[in-house]
Amino acid sequence: MTWYQSLTLLELLLGAAFLVLYTGYLLRVRRVALFFKQRPHGVWFKFVLRHLYLVLLIVAILGPSFGAMKKEIRTIGKDLYIAVDLSLSMDATDVQPSRLERAKHVTQRLISRFNSDRIGLMVFSDEAHIQSPLTYDQNALQLYTQTLRTSLLPHTGTSYVPVLELALDKLRQRSNTAEEEQKARVLVLISDGEDFGSDVTRLAGQLQRENIRVYALGIGTTEGGRIPAGQAFKTDQEGREVITKLKPEPLEQLAELTDGAYFEVNDRVSETSKLISAINNIEGELRESKTIDVTANKYVYPLALALFLILLDILITVKLIRI
């Protein structure tokens, strides 16, 4: 038998206080009985009864555990990188308050939803960087997400090649041991799909062979929006305001090539919940298991018996002195 709790000073003090007070009560009863020249034999019945349910209450508090058994525990692991597009077009306000702010909101929701998995954060435009390596530290990830802004990276364009190469490198490194091979590996790509870039098909094939799935989330509208630039809006070389539009086709193709899926967030719908469900659905494919010894806390039995004895104590009256 094992115990969920250990005997502490508090239980010892309570037991000692009960014993001292009850001993004082017995001495008083004895003095009164002797005064009337009687023997209070019935008091010993109450003495035994009350000490018995006190002991049972303490046993219930300590939590007796027995009946050991083997139980199989299945653990499911994922390595999840979230890549956020920081190109200048992500400042567009066709999705309120802006594409980037909505992307940050989605990222924070993903972090809180997959709190038992390792999550990393990437940022990219025409180059890609690790903002946070894979970690279980949600507070750090949330902090990194809050600091995202388009000025963190140069704005010469958008290309998925650097971020796919970086994801392939980082997630491939995690597959060198048998333990890590049990982890599903996922890249969530959040972008407005402005530019497909070159050599993406080859990289998508490599990701697919490494069993790394890309789930793409397009943010923006097909009608498009203007890009804030100081007090005005960004213009082209001819002085016309630049209108940036969501281009879902490259994101859809990338997701399809890697056995992933494409979702969208715009001013009318948000498919973030569908994205979360899709990532959840791959959890059952790769898992590890181990067998552990488990015991059950049987506190309810001594507690039930103690309550029964307390009820008897209330119902049974013992006459100590007969006059």
Secondary structure, DSSP 8 states (H G I E B T S, - for coil): -EESS---HHHHHHHHHHHHHHHHHHHHHHHHHHHTT---THHHHHHHHHHHHHHHHHHHHH-EEEEEEEEEEEE-EEEEEEEEE-SGGGG--SSSS-HHHHHHHHHHHHHHHTTTSEEEEEEESSSEEEEEEEES-HHHHHHHHHT--GGGS--S---SHHHHHHHHHHHHHTTSSHHHHTEEEEEEEEE------SSHHHHHHHHHHTTEEEEEEEES-SS-EE-EETTEE-B-TTS-B-EE---HHHHHHHHHHTT-EEEEE-SS-B-HHHHHHHHHHTTTTS-EEEEEEEEEE-THHHHHHHHHHHHHHHH--------
